Amino acid sequence: MDRRSLLAIGAGAVAGPLIAATSHAAGPHCRLLRPGDPGYAAEVAPFDLAQIPAPGLVVAAETATDVRYAVRLASRRGAPIAVLATGHQPSVPIGPDAILVSTRALRGVTVDARRRVARVEAGVRWQEVVDRAAAYGLAPLNGSSGTVGVVGYTLGGGLSPTLGRRFGYAADHVRAIDVVTADGCLTTVTPDADPGLFFGLRGGKSNFGLVTAIEFALFPVTGFYGGALYYDGAHARTVLHAYRKWIRTVPDAMSSSVALQNLPDAGDVPAPLRGRPTVAVRIAWTGSPAEGVALVRPLRAIAPPVLDAVSDQPYTAFGAIHADPVTPVPAVERTALLGELTADTVDALLATAGPGTGSPIAVTEIRHLGGALACPPRHPNAVAQRDAAFTLFMVGMAGPDQAAAVRSAEAAVIDRLRPWCTGGLFPNFLSIADTDPDVVRRAYPPEVYRRLRLLKRRVDPGNLFRLNHNIPPA
């Protein structure tokens, strides 16, 4: 037998005959790739280069039938199975014992303008949906970057920095989910068809199956008044204290965050921000532009901005608000939820991550929650921690030689801010450092976590879907 017909799923397991016997069933468009095969490296390449998947087999799915095939193969082999669309949020390592389903070719997008809904397949990214919806004067509850995958973001809750405070979490507005469960069956889950699974998928991430498509509501939003105001780091204390007072005055249609930045002296960074500490106040106002100007006026008066990028913009330009990287980078991330942002909170943050501390953290962001994010959805879901007032998110763009220093600095910030932390976590922001089940459970209240474990026991008792921020079966 040719060596290329062998697949090591587990220690020395010979899977060549299994692959040969099932390739036809998977359909002519389903590529099966092993390490060293042409196309393998491209399919496993993530956006976050901090962790590169190395599965024994990649199923490059082009249809939901291909996903069913992959799940059934994994079930028969007793192999763990993972899914990759864009690879923005790595968790546990994916090694040679695993099967990886790449959904990048599942790119269907349908917008029903009359019903104000979109149906999106598992490989679609947010910019594609925003652009399609904008043609009808509609907008989704997208994330900060157009390169992020729609399905993974939504299954983690979906915290929109543009529309979240006005409309709630993306998961709150899901209408239907097409999912392949551990038995290899493809089913459409709705509030009426398996409400228990519908509950768990919206906030429970990839623990209960591989989602092939999702349907969700769109909203009549065509633009925003926003962007970012950037200040020199010398004004960090003034800006952060002014921001914490300003957010007490804004309506729910105003979403915002403030971020301490240490951006590199690189060509893709705007010249005024290169190689120097700065502070960014990110703004997304979806009311009238005139009212937006009035609301932002106190921020412009704090200090002279080194760059004022706030203006009236079409919704398709949402990515300019956070200006996230658009090319793959290695990222070291940590997160927490805060119950309040006091003067002492700000001072503690500045003492550990502010200008002059030598912090290697590239971005330390405080994002304002509340508004509709604090309200329960019409159909209950697993998105919890709605009493949190802010997210704390930190990221360092660090290769292996700098990663330890960034992790240490982020841990120091978390430790210093512990008096204001709720103890909870948000699933969308869980990182490589948050894969222990005892850490994952902090993303859910005890009663919700127990419900998710019971659901896991029902739909995936063997924990086939465990290469993630895992919720084990009860």
N, C-alpha and C positions, 0 to 999 in steps of 0.2 A: 504493500500500500504506500502510495506517495505521501511524503511527510506533510504536504500541503493539504491532504485530506484528513488530517488529524486535528482535533480541537481538544485542548486540555481544559475540561470543565471539572475541577477537582483534581486530586492528585493522580495523574497518569490516566485519567478517564479517556478512552478512545471514542470520539464522537463522529468520526468521519462518515461511517455508514448512516448515522442518524441524520446528518446534514444532507447527505446525498438523497436519502429517502424523503426528506421533507422540503427540499428546496423547491420542487415543482409545486407542492401544495401552497407554498408561500406566494406563488405568483411570479411571473417573469420580471416584474419590476423590483423585486426584493433582493437587494445585494447582501450577501453574507461575507463579512470581512474578518480576517484574522490578522494578528500582528505581522507586519511585513508586507501585507497585500497592498497593491495600489489603491489609494483612497482611504485606507484605514486611518492614517494620521489626521487627515482632514475631518473625518467623521467624529473622532474623539477629541478634537481640539476645542477647549473651552474658552470663554471670554476671560475668565479669571485663571491666570496661568500659575497660581499658587499651588494647584494640584491638577495633574494631568491624568485622566482616566487611562487605564491599561487593561481593558477587558480581554478575556480570551476569545470572545466573539462579539462582533458588532452586527446588528440587524439594522440596515439602513432602510427604514420603513418609508413606503410611499402611499400606503393605504392603511385603513384600519384593520384590514385582513392581515397585513404584514405584522401589525402589533399583536393581534391574536396569535399568530404563528409563534412569535417570539416568546410570549407568555407561556404558551403550551409547551414549547421546547424547554424553557427554564423549569417549568413544573415537573416535566418528565425526568430531567437531569438532576433535579434537586439543587439547581443553581440559583443564586440570588440574581435578581434582574434590576437594572437601573434604567433611567431615561435621561436623555440629553437633548435639549433644543438649542439653547445658547450657552449654557454653562456659566451663568453669572453667580451662582450660589453653590459652591462645592460643599460637601459634607464629609462623609467617610470615604476612604480610598476605594476605588473600583479596580480590583485586581484581576489576575488571570483566571480565577474561578468564576467570574461573573459574565453575564450577558448584558450588553448595553444596547438599548433601542435608541437609535438616532431618529428623531422626528423632524429633522430639518426640511425634509421634502414635503411635509404635510403643510401646504401653504395656502389652502383655500380660505377666502374671506368673502362673506356675503353680507350685505347691508340691506335690511328691510326698512326703508325710510318711513313707511306708513306706520309700522308697529314700533319704530324706534328701537330696533334690536340689531345686533350683529351676531353672525355665526362664524367662528374662527377655529381653524384647525391648529394642531399642537405645535407646528413649527413656525407660526406667524409671530412677528415682532410688532411692538406697539406702533412704530412709525407707520407701518403699512395700514393698520386699522385707523389711526388718526387721519391719515390722508384720504382713505376711502370714505370715512364718515363725514369728513369736512365738505365733501362734494354735495352733501345733503343738508348742510347746516347743523350737523350733529357732532358730538364728541363722546368718547368713552372715559372711564375713570382710570386713565393710564398712569404709569409710573413716571419717574424723572427722566428716563432715558428711552429713546426710540429703539435702541438695540436690544432691550430686554424682552424676553419671551412672554407672550400674553398669558398662556396657560399656567406656567409655573408661578408667575406673579399673582395671579388670581387665586390659585389654590392656597397660597400662603396668606391670603387676606386681601392684599392689594391696597396699599396706602398711597393714594394719589396726592402729590404735592401741588396739584392745580385745582382739583375739584373735591378732594376728600372732605374738607370741613363743610362743604356745602351739601354734598350728597351721600357721604358715608364711604364705607369700604367697597372695593370692586366686588368682593365676594357677596356683599349684601344684595347685589342686583343681578346675580346669575339666574337665568331662567331654566337652563337645561345643561346637562353634562353627558357626553358620550364617553364611556369608560370601559376598559377591558379589565375585568377582575381576575383574581388568581386562578379561577377555573377556566380561563381562556374565553369567557363569554363577553360579547360586546352588548352593552345595555345603555339605554338612555335614561338618566336619572333626573327626576324633577321633584318639586315639592309634593306631588301626589304619587309618583312612581318611585318607591323606596325612599321615603323621607329621611330615614335614618342614615342611609349612605349619602344622600344629598346634604344632610347636616355635616357629616364628617369630611367630605371632600372639600367643602368651602372653609378652609382654615387648617385642615389636617394635612395639607400638602400631598405628597405622592405615596402616602402610607396605605392607601386602600385600592389602588389600581393605577393603570396607565391611561390617562385621559387622551382621547384622540381629537375631541372637538368640544367647544363650549359656546353657549349662547348667552348673551347678556344685554342689558339695557344700554341705550345711548341717550344723551341729553342734549337739549337745544342750546348749545354753546358754540359760538363761532370764533371767539377771540378772547383775549385777556389783556388787562393792563398789568404788565409785570416785566420780570427779568431779574437783575441783581444790581444792588448798589455795593460797590467795593470801596473799602476804606483802608488807609494805611494802618498797619498793626499798632502803631503808636496810639491810635484812638480806640483800641480794643475795649478797654474798660468802659469808656464813655458810650461806645456803641452798644455793648451787651446790656448795660444797665438801662439805656434808653429803650432798647428793644423789649426788655421784659416788662416795662411799663406800657409801651405802645400796644402790645398784644391784648392788654386788658380792655382796650377801647375799640377793637375792630369787630365787624360783623362776621357771620359765618361764611360769607362769600369771599373772605380774604384768607388765603392759605399762605403760610410763610415759614421761613426758618432763618437761623443765623449760624454762620460757620466761621470758625478760626481756620485759616488756610496757610500752609507752607508749601507752595507750589514750586516745582523745579524751574530752573532757568533753561527752559526748553522752547523750541520754536513754535510748538502748538499751544503754548500758554500766551494769552494776551500780554503785550510788552509791559504794561503798568503793573502786572501781577507776578512777573517772573522773578524767582529767587529772592523773594522778600515776604515777610509775614503780612498778611492782609486779613480783613474781616469782610465777609459777604453777607448781606441781608437779601434773601431770596423772596420774591414777591409774586403772587398770582392772584389778581383780583378779577372776578368775572361779573362784576356789575358794570355800571356805566363808566366809560373812561374818565369823565369829568370828576365823578366821585372818587375814582381811583387816584387821580392826581391829588385831590384834597387829602385823602387818607395817607398817602406816601409823603406829603409835604413835611411833616415833622421829622421823618427819617432823613430827608435831604438836608435838614437844618442841623443835624447832630454834629457833623464835621464835613469838611470838603471831601467828596468822594474822589478817589483816584481814577475811578471809572464808573460812569452812570449808564447802565445798560437797561434801565427800566423805561418802557414805552408801551404804546398801544400796538398789539401784535396779533396776527392770525393764530388760531389755536394750533395750527400745524407747526408753529415755531416753539412749542413747549419745551423742547430740549435745551434751549438757550438759557432757561432759568437756572438749572443746576450745572450746565456745561460739563456733564459727565464725560469721561474718556469714551472715544468712539472706536478705539483699537484695543485689542487684548492687552491686559496688564496683569502682573502678579499683585494681589491685594491681600493685606492682613487687616481683618475687620473685627470689631467688637461693638456691642450694643447694649443698651439698657433702657428702661422706661423710668421716667421721673414723674413724681406726683405733684411737684411744684417747681417753680423757678424763682427763687428768692435772691435777695442781694448777696446772701452768704453763698448760695449755690454758684452764682456768677463768679464771686471771688475765688471760690475753691477751684472752679474750672480754669480760671486764668492762672492760678498758682501752679497748676500741673500741666496745662497744655497751651498757655498763652504765649505771646511774644516774649522773648528773653529767657524762656525755660529750656531752650534747646531741644524741644520735643521733635521726634522724627515722624510724628503723625502728620499726614498730608492734609486731612480734613477732619475737623471735629465739629459735628453739626448738632444743633438743638432744633428740633422741628416741632412746631405748635400743633397740638391735636385739638380735641374738643369739637364743638359744633355737632354736625351729624355723625362724626366718628364716635361720639359718646352714646349714640342712640341705638337701641336694639333694632335689628332688621325685621321686615315683615315676616320672613321665613327664617326661624332661628338657624344659626350656624355656629361653627367652632371658633370663630374669630372672637377672642376674649380680650381682657385687659382694657376694656373700653373706659375705665375710670382713669387711665393714665392721662396726664396733661401734656407730656412731651416725650419724644424719642431722643435718645442720645445715640448718635452713630459716629463711629470713628473708623478711618481707613488710612492705611499707609501703603503706598506703592513700593513694595519691597521685595527684592530677590532674596534668595536663601541667606546671603551674608548679612542682610539688614533686618530680616524678619524677626529675629529674637529681640532686637532692640525695640522694634515697633510693638511687639506683643507686650513687652515689659512696660512700655510707656502707656499703652492702652489700659493695662491692668491697674496701673497707678491712678489713672483718672477714675476708673470705676470705683476703686477703693476710696478715693477722696470724696466722691459724690454719693457714697453709700447712704448717708443720712437722708437723701432725697429720692433714692431709688425705690420703686414700688416692690422690687423683687421679681417682677414679671419680665417676660421677654416677648418680642413680636416675631412670629414665624418667618415673615419675609426677610428679616435681618439676622436670622441665625447664621452662624459662621462655622468654619472648621473647628473653632474652639468650643462649639456648643453642641457637640454630637452625643455626649453622654446622655442616656435616657433620663437621668435625674436632672439634667439641665433642660432637656427638651420639655419635661413636664412643667417647667416654670412658665411656659408659654400659655398654659391653660389653668383655669381654676380647678380644684380637685374634682368637682362634680362633672365638669366637661371632660377632663382627662380620663376619668373612669368610664364615661360614656364612649369615648374614642377607643379605649382598650377593649371594651365589649364589642364594639363594631368591628375592630380588627380581628377579634376571635371569630366573628361570624363570617367575614368576607375573605380573610387571609390568615387562617389559623397557623399555617406554617411559616408565616412572616417572610414570604417570598419577596415582598417589597420592603427590604430592610436597608438598602444602600442609600440612606437618606437621613434626615433628622428623625430617627425612628421612634414610633410609638409601638411598643411590643403588645402582642395580644394578651388579654387578661387571663 
